[in-house]
Each structure stands twice: as structure tokens, then as C-alpha cells.
């Protein structure tokens, strides 16, 4: 077929509310050819999901297509009746949403939900529908498909739920699959498996895809072409290779400079955040929407009239919505304020030695009775962190990272072992029994900035309350002045003190979270996934802010994350956790270079890297992380290890490996012999 499966031309979508019309998408065009995957990228609020909902004609009673055309297999979708749309939705066009539990009925077994697709769309019999659902469960590589068919959604892990939703979408062999951030909430290893699955099934069924994501590395791995959106408009489109290697719009360039690609260095080559923030729909500027944030803006040219898409002249079908596309030196390196001097770590501030945290859980805890079982959340955790040092703690969900953070903060107490802050043992002391000085000495920046602020109080009053609790300042005036200094520290205007949290963007809320964490001059700050909920452009700004404050105050930072790209950029040392154990630790250079623990090797392979010059080893882990209530015998990683066959006998299954030192401070907990570890090749290399 030479005709596109999906052809969107000059599409405009608006939402009509009390305040009037809010244009969400304007003059948007793109094509998806048969068997092709088109990536749609941009910041939150740029209109990506609205485009997908427009294709599905699922815009609620407030949304309306105000102009343009959407053709599917040559048929105009914008004028179709509801009856015609029902025949296409779910059969010829299917959609996978960001949150799998929002797509699954919690009261129905998984098998019945899958069987509905062929029964409703193809009038299949119950037996035929069951057989087809079971076959699709096997294709999406779910273990024990028959048991899964009989399970409820809440009995499955996040990765398994997402595979069920993908199976449901592909059951009718649709011609077009819309995927809206399908891996955002998943661990990086699970994400790698889902991406592998999507590519394989797309190729098998010849399905075309519109893949929505803010992760440029993921787009590189899954898509043939890319469209970059900003403030409701497509600003650049072309093949993935053309756009990645020869970007021709300042916004696209800004996105790439905001992410830590190989070669980025926090001292010599820091990230460059995009200044400002996405304009609200009713505050868009004249001319180019990106103009107020663009370093190439030229008055009288970029702010006059409507900006159209221009052929870049670089490659076929490579277009950019930039008036200066032919004038800008796109190869010029970014301007840095100067090389930052490397921080020299000081004395050990935090020391964790032989830490264990066990929970006793009754089988029927609500009503009492039943067998009591032990959850081993942390096992023999030993590491230290020095003054002004950043120690990253990485691993999948369920590995014990957050439990460790809770013990450090006093929200939980250790079962065994010690946690020493300075000269004080804090592992056995609950938060209620800690003195003010200890509490202010170890603070936290939380993952979700939306849940950490009181919606009923102004931003300034919440920072002042923190200062009051820590006994900082002798009068309300002194605390007020200190609050304003903290706003300066996190680079927010002082007038924000009078704003309510709802008036702030996600990035601004996270800056307030950082201001509160540093209010009491802490010795240690625990940053739990502090940038994972933010757009890539905002991630860069918050990451640089954290490092700037840390350098100035010489605070120790424990950076908890599953994003190894950010970890490689920000961390001085790395601790890798799996099922409550530390399986590897060392300097960032040691952990990111061979030899690796097999789990670290798989984590590195799973990182989506937005660089066409990078070649990666392909390692996809089978299965999910085991339950801490029923961990495997021997090595905790042996049920998923791709190197298990290289260890003689059944040692991996029977014996817990000892932690051994390879070089310097590089330590691994693994049975692999030294000669096998020495032969390991780099996971990530330049082509």
C-alpha cells in the first residue's frame, strides 16, 4: 500500500469551557504509512494526547474538532456517525493508555475482558474467543497464561497489566495502534520488555503505530518517524535519524540538551535547561509560540504573523516551524556559564552497617489469625556517604530503596544493624523520638511534587512553618526574610510566596519542595525520584538546581532513582539494589564499566538512549522481581539471571553469594568467577 493508514491535515481541536474557547491543537499535520511507527513527543500540555483522542473521536462533550481532516484508510473520521465509529474503534483502531488499571475493569477476570474483544467486534463464539485470548496471552509472553486468564487485574504486577492491555488492543489485529505513554509508570527493565514486545507484535501483525512519549530514547528504539509538538503545534517532523542527527528547530534542540546523553558531565558539560515554561493556551504569544523561550528569537521576524512549516532542505519530508531555519548555525555548541570545579568529598557523614528491615505480615491481618509470614525488605545493607557526595541508589520497584529511605528518615526503625548520622545512631530511633536537630539534619525531596504541598496554604507560609518547626529565626521577620532567601536559592520570584500551590507548575512545586528540604541546613538530603514526574526540560533545571545548592552547602545527597541516565550524570558513587540486597556498589565509573553484576548489566541495557551513534547490548530480563515475602533460595537474582549457566553446579540456587571486592571500592555480590567477569564487554558503546 502506498496510501497512508492515517493522514491528519491542518487539524485544530478546541475545548469549550465557561471562560470560552481554549485551542489545544492548531494546524497539526502528520502521516502514518502502513507498518510504520510515528513518534509524537513534547512537554506535558503540548497536545499529544489530544491528537490521539481526536483520532479516536473521544473528546468528551467539551472538545471539538474545529478545522482540518483526519483520514483513516482514506475515510474521513471527522464526519463519521457514532455507529460507523463504533465499528472502527477497538477493531481497526485500538488505543493503549498510560495507566493500565484505568483500562481494566477491577471487578472482572482478565480472561473475560480479553474475550469481549472478539465477541463484540467479530461475533466470535465463547470457545473461539477463549482460544484467541489465550493465544494472545502467550504472544505477549505472560507466564502461566491460563492462570492469568482466571486472575483479577489487582493480582497482576504493573508490567503484567500493561501486557494485558496491549494483548486486548491487538486481539482484533488493528491496522492502527495508538500508544499514549504506555511505559511511563513501569520500571526500566519492564519497559525494555514492553518495547521489545511492541516492536515484535507490530512487525508480526503489520500494525501501524502512533507512539506518544516524552522519552526521546524510547522513540529512537521504537519509531521510524517523529513529530515534535510544542504548545499545540507540530514544530518539527521527519525521519527519526534526520531529526535526531540534524535537528532544525530550537525546541527540538532544547529537548536534546536537557537530557543526559553519553558524554554529558556535570562539571565540564552540564545540561542546558530550556528557560521559562510552556505558555497557557490563552497566553500564547504572537508569531512563534516558542519565541519567548528561544535563544534565536528575532523581533520583527519571529513575532509577526502565523508561522508555517518550512522544508528544511536537509532530507525528504523533514519540516520545521521556524522562520530562521536556514540562518541558524545548528552545529554550534551550547553556551555554558563556565566549567564548574569538581567537588572534593569530605569526611563520612552517613554510615549504614548490616542494616536489616523485616516486616511480619499475617495472612488475615484485618481480622487476626492466619499464618504469620516475614517480608525481608532490606538484607545486610552496608554503605557510606561522605560530605558533599552524591550516592545514587538504583533498582526496580520492590527492591527496598524506599524502605531504606524510610529508615533513614525515622518513618521506620531497623530490625538489625546500625545507621549512623555524624556520631549519632538513628536507625533504631523513630521520628517521634528524634530531636529537632536530627530531624533537620536529614531531609527529603519527594517524587511527586503535587502531593507534598498543602493546597490550602500559600507557598511562603509553608516554608515559614518549616523554619518555625526547626527553630530557625528569632522573630517572624527573620523567618520571613529567610523564606525569601530560600525562594532566591531555588530561583523562583519572591512574589511566589503569596501564591497557592495550584497556581504553580509541576517544576515550580518541586522547587518549593527543594527549598523546604534545604531550609534547616541539612547534612543529608534523600531525593526519592525527584525528577521522574517532570518533563525532560524541567528535569534538567531541577537536577542542576539540586547540584548547585549541594555544591554551595556541601550537603550529602542520596539520589534514589531507576533512571540510570540521570544517575550516570549526577552521582559520584552508585549502590545497586535487588530484592533487599546490595548486589553492586562503587564509583559511577566503576559501576558503569565492565565487569558488571548481571543485574547491573541488564539495567544498563534497558536504558533508552537518545543517540543514534550509541550501540547497546540487548538484554531483556524474563519475569518479574520475586516477592520479598517469598524470595528465592541462594542468589536473589538467580531466577532471572542470564549468566546463571556459567556458574558450575546449582550454587546459584543454594548459596547466597558473598560480597567481594573487585578493585578499589568496587564490590559485587555474585558467584561468577573472576575470569568470566574480566571478559565482560561494555553494554553501551559508540558505533
N, C-alpha and C positions, 0 to 999 in steps of 0.2 A: 504493500500500500504506500502510495506517495502522498495521500491526503492525511492531514493531522488528525489524531484521535480527539484532541482538544484544541480549539482555536479561540482565544479570547482577544477581542479587538476593542480598544478605546473604552474599556469598561469603567463605569463610575457607579459607586454604591454609597448611599447616604442613609443615616439613621435619623428618624424624625422624633424629636422629644419636645417637651414643653418649651424649651428655650429656642426651638426652631430646628432647621436642618443642619446636621453635622456630617460633612463629607468625610467618609472613611477611606474610600479608594477613588482615585481620579486618573483617567486616561491610562488605564493599565492594559497592556497587551502582552501576550505570550502564546507560544505554540508548543504542544507536546506531540511528538510523532509516535507512530506505533513502536512499541518496545522500548521507548526512550524514557529516561528518568530526568525530570526537570526539578532542580532545587530552588526553593524560594527562601531567601534569607533577609534578615533585617532585625532591628530592635523591636522590643515589645511595643505594640501600639502602632506599628507601621502599616498594618492592613493585611498581613499574610493570611491569617485565619479567616478574615472577612472574604478574601478572594475564594478560598476553599468552600466556605459556606454559600457564597454566591453561585459557585458551580453546582452545589447540591440543591440550590434554591431553598435554603434553610436559614432565612434571615429574620425570622420571627415577624411579628406584626409591625415592628418599628423600622425594620430595614427594608430598603427598596433599591432595586437596580434602576438608576435614573438615566443612564445612557450606555451605549455600547452593545456588544454582541458576545454571546458565549455559545459556540457551536461544538457539539459532541457528535463525532462521526458525520459531520456535515449538517446535522439537525440543530435548529435554533432552540436552545434551552430556555431563553428568557420569555418566550411566548407559549411554552408548553402548558397544557392544563395539568391540574393536580393528578388526574387519572393517568395521563401519559407519564408524568414524573414518577409515580409510584411503580410503574413497570421498569423504570431505569434504575432508580435508587436501590442499592443493595444487591442488584443483579449485574447491571452493566457498569455502574459507577459505585464504588464502595469507599468507605472512609474509616481510617484508624485514628482515634483521638488520643490526646496526650495522656489522659488519666484512664487506664483500663477499667478501673472499678466504676467509672461513670458510664461505661458502655455495657456493663454486665448487670443482669438482674440478680441481686443478692439472695432472692428467695427461690431461684430456680437452679436446678443442677446444670452443670456446664453442658453436658450432652444434649439436654433438651433445648438449650438455647442455640446450640450449633445446628441441630436438626431442623429448627424453624426455617432456616435459610432455604434449603432445597424444597421443603414442604410448601412454603409460601410463594416462592418465586418460580418453581418448576413443577408444582403439583406432584412431587415425588411421594412414594409410599413411605410409611414409617420405617419399614425394614431397610429400604433403599437409602433413606435419609440417615439412618443409624450407621450403615456401612460406609457411606461417603464421609460422615463426620469423623468416624474412627480412622479412616484412611488419611484425612487431613490432619488429624491429631498426630499421626505418625510422621507426616511430611514436615510438620513444624517441630519435630524432634522432641516431643514431650515424653518423659519416661512413663511406662505403665499406662498407655492410653485408655484402657478400659476402666481402670480405677479413676483416672482423671475425669472421664465422662460422667462418672457417678458422684463426683465431688461438687461442692458448692464453691463459688468464687473465693470466699474468705479463707478457704482451706488451701489455697494456692499462693505461691510467692508472687511478687510483682512481675518478675520476668516470665513466669508461667502464665499469669493473667494476660500479659501483653501478647504472648504467643497464641492464646485462645482467641483474642480479639483479631489478630492477623488471620488465623485459621477461619474465623467467621467471615471476614471480609473477602477471603479468597475462595470460599466454598462454591460460589456461583461463577467462578472464573471470570471476574470482571475485566473489561477492556481498559478501565482506568481506575487506579487506586490512589486515593488522596490520603497522605500520611501527615498528620499535624503533630509535630514534636513527639514522635512515637517512643523515643528512648530517654527523654529528659529526666524522668524520675528513677531511672534504673542505674545500677552500678555499672562501671566502665566495662567489666568483664561480661556482664549480661548484655550490655549494649552491643559489644562486639559480636556476640552470638546472634542477636536480633538482626543486626546489619547484614551479617553473613546469610542469614535465613531469607531476608527480604530480597537480596540480590539473586539468590539461587531460585526462589519461587517466582520472582519476576521474570527471570530468564526462562524458566520451565513453562510457565503459562503464557508468556508473551505479553504480560501486563505492562501498560504504560503507567508511570507514576508522577505525581506532583508531590514532592517531598519537602515539607516545611520544617525548617530548623534554624536555630541561631548558631549552630556549631559548624563552622566552616570546614573543619577536618572531616566531619561526618558527610558533608555534601561532597567533598572530594572523593570519598570512598564509595558513595552510592550513586552519584548522578553523572549524567552526560553533559547536561547544560545547566546554567544557573541564571536566575534573575534576582538582582539585589533590589530590595524595596526600602524606601525612606519616606516617612510621612505620607503614606497613601499612594505614592507613585513608584513605578519601576524606574530606577536611576541608571542601572547598567544590566545588560544581558548579553550572553554569548556562551560559547562552549566553556566547560569548567577549566580546561587548560589555558584558553585565551584569557579568561578573566583573572585566574589565579596568577598567571605569569606576566600578563600585560594589562593590569587593571587601568581603567581610563575614567574613573570618577573619584573625586576626593573622598566621598563617603566610603566607597569600597576600600580605598587605600587606608582610611582611618580605621576600619574594622580590622584589617590585617595587622596594622601597627599596634592594635590593642591586645593582641593575643601573643602569648609567649611561644614563639616558634623556636626551633633549634637554632642556637646562635645568640638568642636573647640573653643578656646578662644584666643583673640588677645594678651593677656598678658601672660598666662601660657602655652597655647598650640597653638602657631601661625602656620599658613600654611607654608608648606615647598615647595618652588618652585623648578621645575626641572632646574638645571643650564644649561647655553648655549642655543642653539636653533637648530631646525631641520636642518640637512645638506642639501645643494643644491644637486640635483641629480648627478652633475658632481664632487662633492666634498665628496662623501661618503667614509668613512674610510675603511681600510682593516678589514676583520673579521666582528665583530658585529657593525651594524650601530649605535647602541645606546651607544657604548663604550665610546666616548669622554664625554658623559653626565652622565655616570653611576658611582655611588659611590662604586660599587662592581667590577669594571674593574680590570682585572689581565693581565698584559703584558705577552706575550708568550702563552696565552691560549685563550683570548678573541679577539685577533687581528691576529690570524693565520687561514687561510683557510676559507671556507664557513661555516656559522653557520646554522645547520639544526634544525628542530623542534624535541624536545625531549618529550617523555612521562613523565609526572610529577610523575606518580605513586600514585597520590592523588585520582583520580577518573577516571572513564571511559571517554575516548575521551577528556582528559584535557592535552593539549600540550603547551610547551613553547620553544621559540627560544633563549635559554640561556644555555651557556656551564657550568655555575656554579649552575644550578637549584637545585642540590642535596646538595650543600655546604653552601648555604646562610641561615642565621638564619632569616626567613621571619617574625617571631613574634617579633623581636627586635624593640623597639620604635624608632621613628626618633630622630636624634641628633639635639637639639636646642642649639642656642648660649647662652641661659640663659633666665631666666624669666624676662620679661620686667616689670618695675614698672608701676602700674596704674597711668594714668594722672589725676590730680585733676583739674577740670574746674575752670576758674576764673570768672571775672565779665561778665555781659551780654554785648555782642558785637553787636549783631543784634537783633532788635525787630520789629516784624510785627504786626500791630494792626488794626483790622477791615478792612483789605485790600479787595477792590473790583476792578475787571477789566472787563468792558463791552466793546463790540465792536458793532458798528452799521453797519449792512450789508444790502445793497439794494438788492431787488430781481433781478434787472437787472443793476448791478453796472457798467458794462462795458459801456453801452450806456446811463445810467442815467434813472431815473424813477423807478416805481415799489414801492411796499410797503417796508418800512424800518423795519428791524427786529433786535432785540438785542440778541447778543451772550453773555451769562454770563459765562465768562471763569473762574473767581475767585469770590467766595462769602464769605464774612466775614472771611478772613484768619487771624488768630491770633496765633502767636507762637514766641518763642525767642530762641536764641542760644548764648551760653557762650564761652569765650575764651578757646581754646584747646579742644572744644567739637565737636563731630560728630553727626549731626542731619540728619537722613535719611528721605527723602520724597518719599513715595511709593504710587502706584496706577496704574490703567490701562491707556493706551493711551487715551487721551481726557479728563483726569481728572483735568487738569490745572497745572500740575507740571512745564512744560516748560514755560508757560505764567508767572508763578511766578518767574522763573529764569530770564526771560527777563526783568521783572520789577526791580528785584534786580540789574541787570547789566545796567539798563538805556536804554535798547533797546525798552522798552515800558514804559509808565507812568501810575500810578494808577488812576482809576476813583474816588475812595474814599479811605479813610484810610491812614495810615502812615507806612513808612518803615524807621527805624532809624538805622544808622550805626555809632556806637560810640555815639556822641552827635549831629550828622548831619542827618537831614531829607532828604532822597534821593528818596523817592517813586514818587514824582512829578517832579523830575529833569531828563530831557532827557540826554543821554550820551554826546551829543554835548555841553551841558551846564554845565557838571560836570568838576571840576578842576582835574588836573593831580593826585593830592594826593588821591582824592576819587576814581578815576578810578583804580589806582594801588592798592588801599585798598581792592577792591572786584574783583576777577579774576575768570576765568572759565576754567575747563578742559572739552573738548567736547567729545561727544560719539564716533565720527568717526575720528580716527587719520589720515586717508588718506586725508580728506578734509580740515584739519586745517593748513597745511604747503604749502608754495608757491613752486611749483615744479621747478621754475627757479632759486632759490637761495639756497646757501648752508645752512646747518643746523645752523652753527655758526653765519652766517650773520643775520639770522632771530632772533636769541636770542639777538644779539648785537643791532639790531633795536629796540627790546622791551625795552632794557636798555636805549637807547637814548631817546625814547618817554617818559620814566618815569623819565628822568633827573638823572639817576644813573651813577656815574663816572664822573671825571673831564677831562678825556682825552680818546682818542681811546685805549690807552694801558690799562688804568684802566678798561674800559668796556670789553676789550678782556680777561683780567685776570678774571673778574667776570663771563664772559661767560664760561670759562674753569672750574671755581669753580662750576657752575651750572651743567655742564656735570658730574663732580665728584659726585655732590649731587644726581643725578638720576642714578648713577652707569653705565655711558657709557664712553668708552675710549675717551680721549681728541682728538684723530685723527679723530673722527666722526665729528668734527667741519667743516672739509673740504668736507664732503660727501653731496651729493644731497639727497633729501627725497626718491627718487626712489631706492636708494641703501640701505634703511633701512627696516627692517621687521615691521609688524604692532605694535608689542610690543615696539620696539625701537622708532617708531614715537610717540607713546603715551607717552613715557618717555620725549621726547622733548617737547610735549605739557605740561607735568607737569613742566618741567624746566622753560618754558615761563610763566606759571601761577604763579610760586613762585619767578620769577625774581624781582618783585617790592616789596618783603616782604609784601604780602597782609595780611590783618586782617581776611578776609573771602575768601575761595575758594569754588565755586559752581562746583561740579563734576557731570556732567549730563551723567549718564550711562557710566562712564569712562572705564569699563572693559567688557561691553556686546558684543563688536565687536571682542574680543580677545579670543584665545584658553584658555582652563582652566589652562594649565601650565603657560601661560603668565599672565593670570588674577591674579594668586597668587602673582607673582613677582611685578606687578603694584600695587596691593592692599597693599602689605607690604611696598612698596616704599612710597606710599601716607601717610601711617600711620607713617612711620619713620620720614619723613620730617615734618609732622604735629606735632609730639611729640617734635622734636628739635626746631621748630619755634613757637610752641603754637598757630598755626593758627586754626581758626574755620572752619569746613568743613560742607557744606550742600551736602549730598550724595543722588542724585536723582537716583532711581532705581526701577525696577519691580522684581528684583531677591531677594526674601526675605531671601534666604540662606546667601548671601553676606551681606545683611542688618543686619541680626542677629549677624554676626561675627564682623562687623566693627562699627556699630552705638552705641552711648550711649543713644540717645533718638530717637523715631520714630514718624513721622507725617503721618497719612494715609489719602489720599485724594480721593474723589469720586465726579465726576461731579462738580468740582469747590469748594466743601465744604471740610473742615477737619472733618472727621467722627470719628476719634480717634487719641489720642496722649498721650504719656507717655514715661517712660523709656523703653528700649528694653525688659527688663524682664517683665514689666507690660503688654506691648502690645503683647508679645509672650506667655503669660499665660492667662488662663481664669480669669475673664469674658472678652469676646471679643465683639466688634461691629460685627453684622452679616457679613458685608463686609470683615472685617479683618479675620474672621473665614474662609470665602471662599478662601481668598488669601492664608492663611496658608495651607489649604487643597490642594491647587493647586500646591504647591512646590514639584517638583520631588526630592526625597531624595535618594541618592545612598548608602543606608544602609539597609541590609536585616533584621536588628534587630528592625527597626522602623515600628510602626503601625500607620496609619493615618486615620482620619475620611474622608469619601468620600462625598464631597460636590461639585457638578458641577452647576455653575450658568446658568440659562436659558437666552437666548437672549444676545444682545449686549448692551453696555453702551449707554443710550439715547443721543440724540443730545443736545448740550448746547444751541442751538437755540430754541429748544422746550422741555425744561426739564419737568419732571412730576411734578404734584402738590404734596404738602405735603412733605414727606421724599424723598430726591433724589434717595434713593436706593430701594424704595418700589416696583418698577416694577420687581425686580429680587430677592427680599428678601425671604429666606427660613424660616424666623421666623415671617413673616407678620401675619399669622393666630393666633399667640399667643398674639397679641395686640387687645383688645376689640374694637368693632365698626369699623368705617372707618377712625380712627385717622391718620393712616399712609398715607392715600390718601389725607387728607385735611389739616393736621397741620405739619408745619416744626418743627421737634423736637428741643428742647433747648439743648445746650451743658451742661452736668452735670459732676461733679467730683465724681469719684468712691472712689479712695484712693490716697493720696499724690497728684501727678501731673497727675494721670491717668484720662483722660476725654473722654467721648463718646457723640456723637450726635445721640440719639436713643430713641424710645418710649418704648422699652422693660422695664418691671418692674424690680426692684432690685432683687426680689426673683427668677425671670427667669434667670437673668444674673448670680446670685450666683450659680445656678445649672449647669452652663455650664461646660463641661468636656474638657480636653486638646485635641487639634486637633492632635498633634504629641506626641506619647509616645513610650517608648521602650517595645518590646514584652516580 
